[in-house]
Amino acid sequence: MATATALAAPLLEVRDVHVALGGGPVLAGAGVTVRAGEVVGLAGPNGAGKSTLLRAVTRVLRAERGTFLLRGTPIDARSRLDFAREVAVVQQLPEAPPTMRVEELVLLGRHPHLRLLGRESGRDRAIALDAMRRAGCDAFAERALGTLSGGERRRAFIARALAQEPRLLLLDEPTANLDAGAQGEVFELLRALAADGVGVLVVVHDLTLAASYCDRLVLMQRGRTVAEGPPAEVVTAETVRRVYGDRVTVVRHPSTGAPLVVPAVAGTEDRDA
C-alpha cells in the first residue's frame, strides 16, 4: 500500500536534465523527485553527475534543457529570495570568513526572512539558537569558524541551513571526511527533519550509509539516472556490479537485512538475497 508520503505532491520534481561542461555532456537525462517527509539519496560513482544535478537545481549551473519544479511551479519563475525562503543548501565545501563566529554564521540563515535593511529580531535569534541545538553546535556558538574541526564546521553550516526554516533541504556530501559516528549523527538529524515534514535531498558516496538512512535512492551513472526506488530495490548485486564493476559486492546485514556494499574479495560470491 502506498504511504502518505508517496501519495503527496512533490516538493521538488526534476526531469530530463541535460548539462554540458567543457564541451562534453555531464548530465544526459538525469532526474529526481523529493516529497515532504522523506530523505532521498543521490548516489553513484565519481563523475556520475550528482553534484552537478544539485547545482542545476539551485541555478548555480544553467541546464541546456530540463524540467525543474518547486511545489509545481517552475524554479526559474521564482525569485532567488523566494527560492531561499523555501530551499536551504549545504554545499560540499562551504566558505565563510574564519574569524566569523558560529552564531553569526547561523543567523545568516534568517536573512531571506528579514525585511529590507532589517535586523534580526528576538524570534530570529531564538530560531537560530534552536537550529544550533538541533545541529549539535550550540556548545561552541561563540567560537570562530577557523578554530573548529571538520565535523564541527559541518554542523555549523547545517545549522545555518536549518535557520532558514526550509521546506526542502539540499546537501552535497554532508558527511565527507567525517568519522563513522559523526556520519550517523548527521543522518539521524536528517531523519528527524524529515519526520518534521522537511524534504531532504542528499548527495552521498557511501551506498551502505545511504541505504541505512534514506527512504529512496537515485543511483546515477555517466549523467543518467539508472535506478530509483527504495534502497533494497536499488542496492542489489546486479545493479551495483553494473555501475561500480566487480570491485564491490552486496551482502545483507545479519540483523536488519539492509544492503551492505563491501569490497569484493576474490572467490567471494554476492550474498544479495
MIDOSE-1310 file (N, C-alpha, C; in nm, 2 decimals, decimal comma, always signed):
residues 273
mata	+0,09/-0,12/+0,00/+0,00/+0,00/+0,00/+0,09/+0,12/+0,00; +0,05/+0,22/-0,08/+0,13/+0,35/-0,09/+0,12/+0,42/+0,04; +0,23/+0,48/+0,09/+0,23/+0,56/+0,21/+0,18/+0,70/+0,18; +0,15/+0,78/+0,29/+0,10/+0,92/+0,27/+0,21/+1,00/+0,20
tala	+0,34/+0,97/+0,23/+0,45/+1,05/+0,17/+0,45/+1,02/+0,02; +0,43/+0,89/-0,02/+0,44/+0,85/-0,16/+0,32/+0,92/-0,24; +0,21/+0,94/-0,17/+0,09/+1,00/-0,24/+0,10/+1,15/-0,25; +0,18/+1,21/-0,16/+0,19/+1,36/-0,16/+0,25/+1,42/-0,29
apll	+0,20/+1,54/-0,32/+0,26/+1,61/-0,43/+0,40/+1,64/-0,41; +0,49/+1,63/-0,51/+0,63/+1,65/-0,49/+0,66/+1,79/-0,45; +0,76/+1,81/-0,36/+0,82/+1,94/-0,33/+0,90/+1,98/-0,44; +0,99/+1,88/-0,49/+1,08/+1,91/-0,60/+1,06/+1,80/-0,70
evrd	+1,05/+1,84/-0,83/+1,04/+1,75/-0,94/+1,13/+1,79/-1,05; +1,23/+1,71/-1,08/+1,33/+1,74/-1,18/+1,33/+1,63/-1,28; +1,32/+1,66/-1,41/+1,31/+1,56/-1,51/+1,40/+1,60/-1,63; +1,46/+1,49/-1,69/+1,53/+1,50/-1,82/+1,63/+1,62/-1,83
vhva	+1,72/+1,63/-1,73/+1,81/+1,74/-1,72/+1,94/+1,71/-1,80; +1,98/+1,81/-1,89/+2,10/+1,80/-1,97/+2,19/+1,92/-1,94; +2,31/+1,89/-1,90/+2,41/+1,99/-1,88/+2,54/+1,95/-1,94; +2,60/+2,04/-2,01/+2,73/+2,02/-2,08/+2,84/+2,11/-2,01
lggg	+2,95/+2,06/-1,98/+3,06/+2,14/-1,93/+3,19/+2,11/-2,00; +3,26/+2,21/-2,04/+3,39/+2,19/-2,11/+3,37/+2,12/-2,25; +3,25/+2,14/-2,31/+3,23/+2,09/-2,44/+3,17/+1,95/-2,44; +3,16/+1,88/-2,32/+3,11/+1,75/-2,31/+2,99/+1,74/-2,22
pvla	+2,90/+1,64/-2,24/+2,78/+1,62/-2,15/+2,82/+1,57/-2,02; +2,76/+1,63/-1,91/+2,78/+1,59/-1,78/+2,66/+1,53/-1,72; +2,54/+1,59/-1,76/+2,41/+1,53/-1,73/+2,34/+1,50/-1,86; +2,28/+1,38/-1,88/+2,22/+1,35/-2,00/+2,09/+1,27/-1,97
gagv	+1,99/+1,35/-1,91/+1,86/+1,29/-1,88/+1,84/+1,25/-1,74; +1,91/+1,31/-1,65/+1,90/+1,28/-1,50/+1,77/+1,35/-1,45; +1,73/+1,29/-1,34/+1,61/+1,35/-1,27/+1,60/+1,30/-1,13; +1,51/+1,36/-1,05/+1,49/+1,32/-0,91/+1,36/+1,39/-0,87
tvra	+1,29/+1,32/-0,78/+1,17/+1,37/-0,71/+1,18/+1,36/-0,56; +1,14/+1,47/-0,49/+1,15/+1,47/-0,35/+1,02/+1,52/-0,29; +0,96/+1,44/-0,20/+0,84/+1,48/-0,13/+0,86/+1,52/+0,01; +0,77/+1,59/+0,07/+0,78/+1,63/+0,21/+0,79/+1,51/+0,30
gevv	+0,88/+1,51/+0,40/+0,88/+1,40/+0,49/+0,97/+1,28/+0,45; +1,05/+1,30/+0,34/+1,14/+1,18/+0,30/+1,28/+1,23/+0,28; +1,37/+1,14/+0,30/+1,51/+1,16/+0,27/+1,55/+1,08/+0,15; +1,59/+1,15/+0,04/+1,62/+1,09/-0,08/+1,77/+1,11/-0,11
glag	+1,84/+1,00/-0,13/+1,98/+1,00/-0,16/+2,02/+1,00/-0,30; +2,11/+1,09/-0,34/+2,17/+1,08/-0,48/+2,30/+1,01/-0,47; +2,31/+0,90/-0,53/+2,43/+0,82/-0,52/+2,49/+0,78/-0,65; +2,61/+0,74/-0,66/+2,68/+0,70/-0,78/+2,83/+0,72/-0,77
pnga	+2,90/+0,66/-0,86/+3,05/+0,68/-0,86/+3,09/+0,82/-0,89; +3,22/+0,85/-0,87/+3,28/+0,98/-0,90/+3,25/+1,01/-1,05; +3,21/+1,14/-1,07/+3,18/+1,18/-1,21/+3,05/+1,14/-1,26; +2,96/+1,08/-1,18/+2,83/+1,04/-1,22/+2,74/+1,16/-1,25
gkst	+2,77/+1,28/-1,19/+2,69/+1,40/-1,21/+2,60/+1,44/-1,09; +2,62/+1,38/-0,98/+2,54/+1,40/-0,86/+2,54/+1,55/-0,82; +2,66/+1,60/-0,79/+2,68/+1,74/-0,75/+2,63/+1,84/-0,86; +2,66/+1,80/-0,99/+2,62/+1,88/-1,10/+2,46/+1,90/-1,10
llra	+2,39/+1,79/-1,07/+2,25/+1,79/-1,07/+2,20/+1,89/-0,96; +2,27/+1,88/-0,84/+2,23/+1,97/-0,73/+2,25/+2,11/-0,77; +2,37/+2,14/-0,84/+2,40/+2,28/-0,88/+2,30/+2,33/-0,98; +2,25/+2,24/-1,07/+2,15/+2,28/-1,17/+2,02/+2,31/-1,10
vtrv	+1,98/+2,24/-1,00/+1,86/+2,27/-0,92/+1,86/+2,40/-0,86; +1,98/+2,44/-0,81/+2,00/+2,57/-0,74/+2,04/+2,68/-0,83; +2,04/+2,65/-0,96/+2,07/+2,75/-1,06/+2,21/+2,81/-1,06; +2,30/+2,74/-0,99/+2,44/+2,77/-1,00/+2,49/+2,74/-1,14
lrae	+2,44/+2,63/-1,19/+2,47/+2,59/-1,33/+2,34/+2,60/-1,42; +2,36/+2,65/-1,54/+2,24/+2,66/-1,63/+2,23/+2,53/-1,71; +2,12/+2,46/-1,70/+2,09/+2,34/-1,78/+2,05/+2,38/-1,92; +2,10/+2,30/-2,02/+2,06/+2,32/-2,15/+1,91/+2,29/-2,17
rgtf	+1,86/+2,19/-2,10/+1,72/+2,17/-2,10/+1,69/+2,08/-1,98; +1,56/+2,08/-1,95/+1,52/+2,00/-1,83/+1,40/+2,07/-1,77; +1,33/+2,00/-1,68/+1,22/+2,05/-1,61/+1,25/+2,06/-1,46; +1,23/+2,17/-1,40/+1,27/+2,20/-1,26/+1,14/+2,26/-1,19
llrg	+1,07/+2,19/-1,11/+0,95/+2,24/-1,05/+0,97/+2,23/-0,90; +0,94/+2,34/-0,83/+0,93/+2,35/-0,69/+0,79/+2,37/-0,65; +0,73/+2,27/-0,58/+0,59/+2,27/-0,55/+0,50/+2,31/-0,67; +0,54/+2,25/-0,78/+0,46/+2,26/-0,90/+0,48/+2,38/-0,98
tpid	+0,57/+2,47/-0,94/+0,60/+2,59/-1,01/+0,74/+2,59/-1,07; +0,76/+2,63/-1,19/+0,90/+2,63/-1,25/+0,99/+2,71/-1,16; +1,11/+2,66/-1,13/+1,20/+2,73/-1,04/+1,24/+2,86/-1,10; +1,26/+2,87/-1,23/+1,30/+2,99/-1,30/+1,20/+3,10/-1,28
arsr	+1,07/+3,06/-1,25/+0,97/+3,17/-1,23/+0,98/+3,23/-1,09; +1,06/+3,17/-1,00/+1,07/+3,22/-0,87/+1,19/+3,31/-0,85; +1,18/+3,42/-0,77/+1,30/+3,50/-0,74/+1,39/+3,42/-0,66; +1,52/+3,47/-0,65/+1,61/+3,40/-0,57/+1,58/+3,41/-0,42
ldfa	+1,52/+3,53/-0,38/+1,47/+3,54/-0,24/+1,36/+3,45/-0,21; +1,26/+3,43/-0,30/+1,15/+3,34/-0,28/+1,21/+3,20/-0,27; +1,30/+3,16/-0,35/+1,36/+3,03/-0,35/+1,43/+3,01/-0,22; +1,50/+3,11/-0,17/+1,58/+3,09/-0,04/+1,49/+3,08/+0,08
reva	+1,36/+3,13/+0,07/+1,27/+3,11/+0,18/+1,22/+2,97/+0,19; +1,23/+2,89/+0,08/+1,18/+2,76/+0,08/+1,28/+2,65/+0,08; +1,40/+2,68/+0,02/+1,50/+2,58/+0,00/+1,63/+2,63/+0,06; +1,69/+2,54/+0,14/+1,82/+2,57/+0,20/+1,92/+2,47/+0,14
vvqq	+2,05/+2,52/+0,13/+2,15/+2,44/+0,06/+2,28/+2,43/+0,15; +2,33/+2,31/+0,17/+2,46/+2,29/+0,23/+2,56/+2,24/+0,13; +2,65/+2,33/+0,09/+2,74/+2,29/-0,02/+2,85/+2,19/+0,03; +2,92/+2,13/-0,06/+3,02/+2,03/-0,03/+3,14/+2,10/+0,05
lpea	+3,18/+2,22/+0,00/+3,29/+2,29/+0,06/+3,25/+2,43/+0,08; +3,16/+2,45/+0,18/+3,11/+2,59/+0,21/+3,22/+2,68/+0,26; +3,21/+2,81/+0,23/+3,31/+2,90/+0,26/+3,25/+3,01/+0,35; +3,33/+3,06/+0,44/+3,29/+3,17/+0,53/+3,42/+3,22/+0,59
pptm	+3,43/+3,35/+0,63/+3,55/+3,40/+0,70/+3,58/+3,32/+0,82; +3,71/+3,28/+0,84/+3,75/+3,20/+0,95/+3,73/+3,27/+1,08; +3,72/+3,41/+1,08/+3,70/+3,48/+1,21/+3,55/+3,49/+1,25; +3,46/+3,45/+1,16/+3,32/+3,46/+1,19/+3,28/+3,36/+1,29
rvee	+3,20/+3,41/+1,39/+3,16/+3,32/+1,50/+3,04/+3,23/+1,45; +3,03/+3,11/+1,51/+2,93/+3,02/+1,46/+2,79/+3,08/+1,47; +2,76/+3,15/+1,58/+2,63/+3,22/+1,59/+2,60/+3,32/+1,48; +2,71/+3,39/+1,44/+2,69/+3,49/+1,33/+2,66/+3,42/+1,20
lvll	+2,73/+3,30/+1,18/+2,70/+3,23/+1,06/+2,56/+3,18/+1,05; +2,51/+3,12/+1,16/+2,38/+3,06/+1,17/+2,27/+3,17/+1,15; +2,29/+3,29/+1,20/+2,20/+3,40/+1,19/+2,18/+3,44/+1,04; +2,29/+3,41/+0,96/+2,28/+3,44/+0,82/+2,16/+3,37/+0,75
grhp	+2,13/+3,25/+0,81/+2,02/+3,18/+0,76/+1,88/+3,25/+0,77; +1,87/+3,35/+0,86/+1,75/+3,42/+0,87/+1,73/+3,53/+0,77; +1,84/+3,57/+0,70/+1,83/+3,68/+0,61/+1,72/+3,68/+0,50; +1,69/+3,56/+0,44/+1,58/+3,56/+0,35/+1,44/+3,60/+0,41
hlrl	+1,43/+3,60/+0,54/+1,30/+3,63/+0,60/+1,30/+3,77/+0,66; +1,41/+3,84/+0,65/+1,42/+3,98/+0,71/+1,36/+4,08/+0,61; +1,31/+4,19/+0,66/+1,27/+4,30/+0,57/+1,40/+4,37/+0,52; +1,38/+4,45/+0,41/+1,50/+4,52/+0,36/+1,56/+4,60/+0,47
lgre	+1,69/+4,59/+0,48/+1,77/+4,66/+0,58/+1,73/+4,63/+0,73; +1,65/+4,52/+0,74/+1,60/+4,49/+0,88/+1,71/+4,41/+0,96; +1,70/+4,41/+1,09/+1,79/+4,34/+1,18/+1,71/+4,22/+1,24; +1,79/+4,13/+1,29/+1,73/+4,01/+1,34/+1,65/+4,05/+1,47
sgrd	+1,54/+3,99/+1,48/+1,45/+4,01/+1,60/+1,49/+3,90/+1,70; +1,42/+3,91/+1,82/+1,43/+3,81/+1,92/+1,39/+3,68/+1,87; +1,28/+3,68/+1,79/+1,24/+3,55/+1,73/+1,34/+3,49/+1,64; +1,41/+3,57/+1,55/+1,51/+3,52/+1,46/+1,62/+3,46/+1,54
raia	+1,66/+3,52/+1,65/+1,77/+3,47/+1,74/+1,73/+3,34/+1,80; +1,60/+3,33/+1,84/+1,55/+3,21/+1,90/+1,55/+3,09/+1,80; +1,52/+3,12/+1,68/+1,52/+3,02/+1,57/+1,66/+2,98/+1,54; +1,75/+3,07/+1,54/+1,89/+3,04/+1,52/+1,95/+2,95/+1,63
ldam	+1,91/+2,98/+1,76/+1,96/+2,90/+1,87/+1,90/+2,76/+1,86; +1,77/+2,75/+1,83/+1,71/+2,62/+1,81/+1,78/+2,54/+1,70; +1,82/+2,61/+1,59/+1,89/+2,54/+1,48/+2,02/+2,49/+1,53; +2,09/+2,57/+1,61/+2,22/+2,52/+1,66/+2,21/+2,40/+1,75
rrag	+2,10/+2,41/+1,84/+2,08/+2,29/+1,92/+2,05/+2,17/+1,84; +1,97/+2,18/+1,74/+1,93/+2,06/+1,66/+2,05/+2,01/+1,59; +2,14/+2,10/+1,54/+2,26/+2,05/+1,47/+2,38/+2,02/+1,56; +2,36/+2,04/+1,69/+2,46/+2,00/+1,78/+2,58/+2,09/+1,79
cdaf	+2,56/+2,22/+1,76/+2,67/+2,31/+1,76/+2,65/+2,43/+1,86; +2,55/+2,42/+1,94/+2,52/+2,53/+2,04/+2,63/+2,55/+2,14; +2,70/+2,44/+2,17/+2,80/+2,44/+2,27/+2,92/+2,52/+2,23; +2,94/+2,54/+2,10/+3,05/+2,63/+2,05/+3,00/+2,74/+1,97
aera	+2,89/+2,80/+2,00/+2,83/+2,91/+1,93/+2,92/+3,03/+1,92; +3,00/+3,05/+2,02/+3,08/+3,17/+2,03/+3,22/+3,15/+1,97; +3,25/+3,03/+1,92/+3,38/+3,01/+1,86/+3,39/+3,06/+1,72; +3,51/+3,09/+1,68/+3,53/+3,13/+1,54/+3,54/+3,00/+1,45
lgtl	+3,49/+3,02/+1,33/+3,49/+2,90/+1,24/+3,63/+2,84/+1,21; +3,73/+2,93/+1,22/+3,86/+2,89/+1,19/+3,92/+2,80/+1,30; +3,85/+2,79/+1,42/+3,90/+2,71/+1,53/+3,83/+2,57/+1,53; +3,74/+2,55/+1,44/+3,66/+2,43/+1,45/+3,72/+2,31/+1,38
sgge	+3,69/+2,19/+1,42/+3,72/+2,07/+1,35/+3,63/+2,06/+1,22; +3,67/+1,97/+1,14/+3,58/+1,95/+1,02/+3,44/+1,91/+1,05; +3,42/+1,83/+1,15/+3,28/+1,79/+1,19/+3,21/+1,90/+1,25; +3,27/+1,98/+1,33/+3,21/+2,09/+1,40/+3,17/+2,20/+1,29
rrra	+3,26/+2,22/+1,20/+3,23/+2,32/+1,09/+3,11/+2,27/+1,01; +3,10/+2,14/+0,98/+2,99/+2,09/+0,90/+2,86/+2,11/+0,98; +2,86/+2,09/+1,11/+2,74/+2,11/+1,19/+2,70/+2,26/+1,19; +2,79/+2,35/+1,19/+2,76/+2,49/+1,19/+2,69/+2,53/+1,06
fiar	+2,73/+2,48/+0,94/+2,67/+2,51/+0,82/+2,53/+2,44/+0,80; +2,52/+2,33/+0,86/+2,39/+2,26/+0,86/+2,29/+2,35/+0,95; +2,34/+2,40/+1,06/+2,26/+2,48/+1,15/+2,21/+2,61/+1,07; +2,30/+2,67/+0,99/+2,26/+2,79/+0,91/+2,15/+2,75/+0,82
alaq	+2,16/+2,63/+0,76/+2,05/+2,59/+0,67/+1,92/+2,57/+0,74; +1,93/+2,51/+0,86/+1,81/+2,49/+0,94/+1,74/+2,62/+0,99; +1,83/+2,72/+1,01/+1,77/+2,85/+1,05/+1,69/+2,92/+0,94; +1,70/+2,87/+0,82/+1,62/+2,92/+0,71/+1,47/+2,87/+0,72
eprl	+1,45/+2,77/+0,80/+1,32/+2,70/+0,82/+1,27/+2,65/+0,68; +1,35/+2,58/+0,61/+1,32/+2,54/+0,47/+1,22/+2,43/+0,47; +1,14/+2,43/+0,36/+1,06/+2,31/+0,32/+1,14/+2,20/+0,26; +1,25/+2,24/+0,19/+1,34/+2,15/+0,12/+1,48/+2,18/+0,16
llld	+1,56/+2,07/+0,19/+1,70/+2,09/+0,23/+1,78/+2,00/+0,13; +1,88/+2,07/+0,07/+1,97/+2,01/-0,03/+2,11/+2,01/+0,03; +2,17/+1,89/+0,03/+2,30/+1,88/+0,09/+2,39/+1,80/+0,00; +2,51/+1,85/-0,02/+2,61/+1,79/-0,11/+2,72/+1,73/-0,02
epta	+2,71/+1,59/-0,01/+2,81/+1,52/+0,07/+2,83/+1,58/+0,21; +2,73/+1,59/+0,29/+2,75/+1,65/+0,42/+2,83/+1,56/+0,52; +2,86/+1,44/+0,49/+2,94/+1,35/+0,58/+3,08/+1,33/+0,53; +3,12/+1,40/+0,42/+3,25/+1,37/+0,37/+3,36/+1,41/+0,47
nlda	+3,46/+1,32/+0,49/+3,57/+1,33/+0,58/+3,53/+1,33/+0,73; +3,41/+1,28/+0,76/+3,37/+1,26/+0,90/+3,38/+1,12/+0,94; +3,41/+1,09/+1,07/+3,42/+0,96/+1,11/+3,28/+0,89/+1,12; +3,28/+0,76/+1,14/+3,15/+0,68/+1,13/+3,05/+0,73/+1,22
gaqg	+3,09/+0,77/+1,35/+2,99/+0,81/+1,44/+2,93/+0,95/+1,40; +3,01/+1,04/+1,35/+2,97/+1,17/+1,31/+2,87/+1,16/+1,19; +2,91/+1,06/+1,10/+2,82/+1,04/+0,98/+2,68/+1,00/+1,03; +2,68/+0,91/+1,12/+2,55/+0,86/+1,17/+2,47/+0,97/+1,24
evfe	+2,54/+1,06/+1,31/+2,47/+1,17/+1,38/+2,41/+1,27/+1,27; +2,48/+1,29/+1,17/+2,43/+1,38/+1,06/+2,30/+1,32/+1,00; +2,31/+1,19/+0,97/+2,19/+1,13/+0,91/+2,08/+1,11/+1,00; +2,10/+1,10/+1,13/+2,00/+1,09/+1,23/+1,93/+1,23/+1,23
llra	+2,00/+1,34/+1,22/+1,94/+1,47/+1,21/+1,86/+1,49/+1,09; +1,91/+1,44/+0,98/+1,83/+1,45/+0,85/+1,70/+1,37/+0,87; +1,70/+1,25/+0,93/+1,58/+1,17/+0,95/+1,48/+1,25/+1,04; +1,54/+1,32/+1,15/+1,45/+1,40/+1,24/+1,38/+1,51/+1,16
laad	+1,46/+1,57/+1,07/+1,40/+1,68/+0,99/+1,29/+1,63/+0,90; +1,31/+1,51/+0,84/+1,21/+1,45/+0,76/+1,08/+1,42/+0,84; +1,10/+1,37/+0,96/+0,99/+1,34/+1,05/+0,91/+1,47/+1,08; +0,97/+1,59/+1,07/+0,90/+1,71/+1,09/+0,84/+1,76/+0,96
gvgv	+0,85/+1,69/+0,85/+0,79/+1,73/+0,73/+0,88/+1,79/+0,62; +1,01/+1,81/+0,65/+1,10/+1,86/+0,56/+1,14/+1,76/+0,45; +1,15/+1,80/+0,33/+1,20/+1,71/+0,22/+1,35/+1,73/+0,22; +1,42/+1,62/+0,21/+1,57/+1,62/+0,22/+1,62/+1,55/+0,09
lvvv	+1,71/+1,61/+0,02/+1,79/+1,55/-0,09/+1,93/+1,56/-0,06; +2,00/+1,45/-0,05/+2,14/+1,45/-0,01/+2,23/+1,37/-0,10; +2,34/+1,43/-0,15/+2,44/+1,36/-0,23/+2,52/+1,28/-0,13; +2,54/+1,15/-0,16/+2,62/+1,07/-0,07/+2,69/+0,97/-0,15
hdlt	+2,82/+0,94/-0,11/+2,90/+0,85/-0,18/+2,89/+0,71/-0,13; +2,87/+0,70/+0,00/+2,86/+0,57/+0,07/+2,73/+0,50/+0,06; +2,72/+0,40/-0,03/+2,59/+0,34/-0,05/+2,54/+0,27/+0,07; +2,62/+0,21/+0,15/+2,57/+0,15/+0,27/+2,51/+0,25/+0,37
laas	+2,57/+0,36/+0,38/+2,52/+0,47/+0,46/+2,38/+0,52/+0,41; +2,38/+0,54/+0,28/+2,26/+0,59/+0,21/+2,15/+0,48/+0,23; +2,18/+0,36/+0,21/+2,08/+0,25/+0,22/+2,02/+0,24/+0,36; +2,10/+0,28/+0,46/+2,06/+0,27/+0,60/+1,97/+0,38/+0,64
ycdr	+1,98/+0,50/+0,58/+1,90/+0,61/+0,63/+1,81/+0,67/+0,53; +1,82/+0,64/+0,40/+1,74/+0,71/+0,30/+1,61/+0,63/+0,28; +1,50/+0,70/+0,25/+1,37/+0,64/+0,21/+1,38/+0,59/+0,07; +1,45/+0,67/-0,02/+1,46/+0,63/-0,16/+1,60/+0,67/-0,20
lvlm	+1,65/+0,59/-0,30/+1,78/+0,62/-0,36/+1,77/+0,65/-0,51; +1,84/+0,74/-0,56/+1,85/+0,77/-0,70/+2,00/+0,74/-0,74; +2,02/+0,63/-0,81/+2,16/+0,59/-0,85/+2,19/+0,64/-0,99; +2,30/+0,71/-1,00/+2,34/+0,78/-1,12/+2,47/+0,72/-1,18
qrgr	+2,48/+0,72/-1,31/+2,60/+0,68/-1,38/+2,61/+0,76/-1,51; +2,72/+0,82/-1,53/+2,75/+0,89/-1,66/+2,64/+0,99/-1,69; +2,59/+1,06/-1,59/+2,50/+1,17/-1,61/+2,35/+1,13/-1,62; +2,33/+1,00/-1,60/+2,19/+0,95/-1,62/+2,14/+0,88/-1,49
tvae	+2,01/+0,88/-1,47/+1,95/+0,80/-1,36/+1,94/+0,66/-1,41; +2,00/+0,57/-1,34/+2,00/+0,43/-1,38/+1,91/+0,34/-1,29; +1,88/+0,39/-1,17/+1,79/+0,32/-1,08/+1,73/+0,41/-0,98; +1,61/+0,39/-0,94/+1,54/+0,48/-0,84/+1,44/+0,40/-0,77
gppa	+1,44/+0,41/-0,63/+1,34/+0,34/-0,55/+1,39/+0,32/-0,41; +1,32/+0,23/-0,34/+1,37/+0,20/-0,20/+1,51/+0,14/-0,21; +1,59/+0,16/-0,10/+1,72/+0,11/-0,10/+1,73/-0,04/-0,14; +1,64/-0,12/-0,08/+1,65/-0,26/-0,11/+1,63/-0,30/-0,25
evvt	+1,56/-0,21/-0,33/+1,54/-0,24/-0,47/+1,65/-0,18/-0,56; +1,72/-0,08/-0,51/+1,82/-0,02/-0,59/+1,96/-0,08/-0,56; +1,99/-0,11/-0,43/+2,12/-0,16/-0,40/+2,12/-0,31/-0,40; +2,12/-0,36/-0,52/+2,12/-0,51/-0,55/+2,26/-0,54/-0,61
aetv	+2,29/-0,67/-0,60/+2,42/-0,72/-0,65/+2,43/-0,68/-0,80; +2,32/-0,71/-0,88/+2,33/-0,69/-1,02/+2,35/-0,54/-1,05; +2,27/-0,45/-0,99/+2,28/-0,31/-1,02/+2,41/-0,25/-0,98; +2,46/-0,29/-0,86/+2,59/-0,23/-0,81/+2,70/-0,28/-0,90
rrvy	+2,70/-0,41/-0,94/+2,80/-0,46/-1,03/+2,80/-0,38/-1,16; +2,68/-0,35/-1,21/+2,67/-0,28/-1,34/+2,73/-0,14/-1,33; +2,71/-0,08/-1,22/+2,75/+0,06/-1,20/+2,89/+0,07/-1,15; +2,93/-0,01/-1,06/+3,06/+0,00/-1,00/+3,17/-0,10/-1,04
gdrv	+3,12/-0,20/-1,12/+3,21/-0,31/-1,16/+3,23/-0,42/-1,06; +3,32/-0,50/-1,08/+3,34/-0,62/-0,99/+3,42/-0,59/-0,86; +3,46/-0,47/-0,84/+3,54/-0,44/-0,72/+3,46/-0,44/-0,59; +3,33/-0,43/-0,60/+3,24/-0,43/-0,48/+3,14/-0,54/-0,49
tvvr	+3,08/-0,57/-0,38/+2,98/-0,67/-0,37/+2,87/-0,63/-0,27; +2,76/-0,69/-0,27/+2,65/-0,66/-0,18/+2,62/-0,78/-0,09; +2,61/-0,75/+0,04/+2,57/-0,85/+0,13/+2,45/-0,79/+0,21; +2,39/-0,87/+0,30/+2,28/-0,82/+0,38/+2,32/-0,82/+0,52
hpst	+2,28/-0,71/+0,59/+2,30/-0,70/+0,74/+2,24/-0,82/+0,81; +2,31/-0,88/+0,90/+2,26/-1,01/+0,96/+2,13/-0,98/+1,05; +2,12/-0,86/+1,10/+2,01/-0,83/+1,19/+1,89/-0,75/+1,12; +1,93/-0,65/+1,04/+1,82/-0,57/+0,97/+1,79/-0,61/+0,83
gapl	+1,88/-0,68/+0,77/+1,86/-0,72/+0,63/+1,89/-0,61/+0,53; +1,93/-0,49/+0,58/+1,97/-0,38/+0,49/+2,09/-0,42/+0,41; +2,09/-0,37/+0,28/+2,20/-0,40/+0,19/+2,33/-0,33/+0,24; +2,44/-0,40/+0,24/+2,57/-0,35/+0,27/+2,66/-0,37/+0,15
vvpa	+2,73/-0,26/+0,11/+2,82/-0,26/-0,01/+2,96/-0,27/+0,05; +3,03/-0,38/+0,01/+3,16/-0,40/+0,07/+3,26/-0,43/-0,05; +3,39/-0,42/-0,02/+3,49/-0,46/-0,13/+3,48/-0,60/-0,16; +3,49/-0,64/-0,29/+3,48/-0,78/-0,33/+3,61/-0,84/-0,29
vagt	+3,60/-0,97/-0,25/+3,72/-1,05/-0,22/+3,72/-1,16/-0,32; +3,84/-1,19/-0,38/+3,85/-1,29/-0,48/+3,79/-1,42/-0,43; +3,70/-1,48/-0,51/+3,64/-1,61/-0,47/+3,52/-1,60/-0,39; +3,48/-1,47/-0,35/+3,36/-1,44/-0,27/+3,24/-1,41/-0,36
edrd	+3,13/-1,48/-0,35/+3,01/-1,46/-0,43/+2,92/-1,36/-0,36; +2,84/-1,28/-0,44/+2,74/-1,20/-0,38/+2,64/-1,27/-0,30; +2,61/-1,21/-0,18/+2,51/-1,28/-0,10/+2,39/-1,18/-0,09; +2,34/-1,13/-0,20/+2,23/-1,04/-0,21/+2,10/-1,12/-0,22
a	+2,04/-1,14/-0,11/+1,92/-1,22/-0,11/+1,80/-1,15/-0,04
